[in-house]
Structure formats: C-alpha cells, structure tokens
Amino acid sequence: MDNAARTAICQGMSYDTDIVIAGGGLNGTTLALALASVGFRVTIVDPVPKPTREAGDFDGRGYALSIASQRVLKALGIWGEVQSAAQPILEIKVSDGRAGEGPSPFVLAFDHAEIEEGPMGYMVEDRRLRPALLAALDKTAITELNGVRVIGQEADANGVTIALDTGKTLRARLLVGCDGKKSAVARRARIKRTGWQYDQTALVCAIAHEKPHDGIAHQFFMPSGPLAILPLTENRSSIVWTESAARAVEIQKLDEADYLDVLRPRFGDFLGEISLTGARFSYPLELSIAQAFVADRVALVGDAAHAVHPIAGQGLNAGLKDVAALAEVLAEAQRRGEDIGRSDVLARYQQWRRFDAATLALATDSFNKLFSNDNGLARTVRDLGLGMVNAMPGMRRKLIREAAGLTGDLPRLARGLPI
C-alpha cells in the first residue's frame, strides 16, 4: 500500500484526536505544544486537577536545563517567558570529600568560557517554568482533561482506544505515556522494565545564603552520595542532597533548625550563613529503564521510558530530548503520508533515543557506585582521575559539551530549529 492510500484510509477513519498524552507534567505539556505546532490534534489526560498544577510561591524546586533543553523551549516560544527569571550556570566544580572536612584538593572545574555557546545551562524554578507551559497551552487548540485518568488501552491495526475513569473512551492514532517511572501506559502495553533501587534518597530543598554564588554549581561527592548545590537567582541555591534511605527518613522528620544543623557540615561555609527557603522534598532513588520505548500504537517519553540517578541532573534534559525526537519523527511521518502509529514509524523514535538513554543510565549508575563510598583505594583513584581530567583541556571541553546537551544526533528542536 502506498503512502497516498494510507493517508486516505487514515483520513476516512473517525478519531477523537490524533494523539493522546497520558500525563500533564513538564514533558507531557512540552510534547503537546511541540505536536500542536505542526498541526496534530492533541489531548492531554492528566490525573492532577489543574488548580494544583498552577505554581505560585517559591516551593524550593528548580531544574538544571542544558543548552539543548533551553533551545527546545526557545523554539516552542516558551523561553522568553522564563528567561528573565533563569540563572545562568557559568561554572561547575566537581570534588570529593567528607562532611565537615571540606572538598578534596583535586577539583574538576568546568568554565562556560571553554565553549562558544554561552552558559553551560540555566537553573529555572518550577514556579516559573510550569506556569509558562500552562499559559502556552491556553493559546492552542490542545484539549486538556484534568483530574482524569487513563485506565485502559486497546491497540488495533488502525488506532488505539483509550478508556478513561470517567466512563468515556477516546479513539486516537497514538498514545504517548508521559506518566512517570511507574508508567501504567507501559505496563498495559506489556513493556517490562530493568532496574534496581539504590537504597538512597534525594533530599531536595533551597537555601538562602549570605554570599553570592557567582553562577557556580557545585557537585560534592560524599560517602553517602552526592550533594549538588545549584545556583538560583539572587543569593539562593537549590540543594539535591543524597543520603541512605534510612538516614534520609530521619533527616526529613527534623525541624528546620535541626535539618540545617545536619546540612551545614556537608555544605561548608563558603557561601556564609545559610537558611532554608521554600519547602523540603524527598525522592527515593532508583534506576528504571523500559526494555522498549514503543509498542503497538504506544510511545514512552521521559521517566516512563528511563528514570536515572540525579547525579548529573539530566533527568528532565533527557526527557526533553525524547520530546524533541518523537515530535520530529511524527511530524516527518505525517508529511510523508505515513500512519504515525505504525510500528516502523515508532521504531525510528526508539532507535534515535534508546541508546542515548541507556548510555546515560549506565554512566550515572557507574558514577554513583564509584563515588558513593568511603573506600580508601577508590577515593585515591577517583581523586587522581578528577585531577587528570582537569589538566586536559580537550577532555574538559568534551565533557562540558556533553553536559550542555550539545553532542550526538540532536533533534531539530534541541538545535533551536522548528520541526
């Protein structure tokens, strides 16, 4: 059957929408905007009622966006809405050490001046990014079903029928799971997962500090896990602090004063006096990667496809690469008159993204195992390794470009181009 015949058949079928996206978080919303920008009819089904999704006062959450992610948002017209509230990341310093002893003298330092593209990335608060995406949705024909769950899906040769907990069904050409690492879309599609628990928990908060951070992000490796100090606007920083699961439960229960007493020896005094600002969060850590990113009339994006350790801060960035790649594959298929839900079309997305996602999962897992211990030999090896890489400008530049999302086969949106 030629493309013209396939197009005629698809046009003759009755669909409520072209694409249903299960999950209205950052990835799901961005994907909807990307798909709508090239003419797809899109429906977002999100179990969270919309009022609770609208961010207001600062709650401590922020995201480290790579240059590639910033370009995706710019290409979709979002970046202009958050740019003034974004903090450029100008340097990254990586070091090893123990709480109360300060960092090892072997420091790996990355400077944005070593690449031509500008800052290595940006820190953007959730209260800025999420409302900008929601406001953009309101300017489109995208259908939002908030406070509604997808509870069933059945794929056939021509489309997918999606059951909602309202008792209604939707008929679509494709279902995209943006519903997190415990993706029900993936489970119903019989996609198995590979992974394991880390027995670690990330404690997430934000602090105000006495001295300016100068746009420098710090990754301080301690025996219990990494401590990331990420610059926000003004004299504030976002903290992602990894502890053993049991110890994290104890720390999270502490009042503000005692919580800070535990944090201070790990944080140090290089930014002067510190205080908490916003809420505190905790997230159990695990590696979980889907054995396939696609199935019959189904594609997975973001944590639904791959959830990795936050050691490199690449979770959202990897998800936005998924968004850009899937949107481009589907747009090109549509222009060629192909059925966008067909297995050979979806296979192009999987081929594009699965190796990169698996490589990221392996890298973060290996780094966590290498650095999250107090073995003397391992400490010596990793400190020497940091020092050696720091003395190699070519290697440093390569790692900077990797962290900025500028390597590999980038989708058009990740290059700042329209689909």
Buried (B, 14 or more C-beta within 10 A) or exposed (E): EEEEEBBEEBEEEEBBBBBBBBBBBBBBBBBBBBBBBBEBBBBBBBBEEBEEBEBEEBBBBBBBBBBBBBBBBBBBEBBEBBBEBBBBBBBBBBBBBBBEEBBBEBBBBBBBEBBEBBBBBBBBBBBBBBBBBBEBBEEBEBBBBBBBBBEEBEBEEBBBBBBBEEEEBBBBBBBBBBBBBEBBBBEBBEBEBEBEEBEBBBBBBBBBBEEEBEBBBBBBBBBBBBBBBBBBBEBBBBBBBBBBBEBBEEBBEBEEEEBBEBBBEBBBEEBEEBEBBBEBBBBEBBBBBBEBBBBBBBBBBBBBBBBBBBBBBBBBBBBBBBBBBBBBBBBBBBEEBBBBBBEEBBBBBBEBBBEBBBEBBEBBBEBBEBBBBEEEEBBEEBBEBBBEBBEEEEEBBEBBBBBBBBEBEBBBBBEBEEB
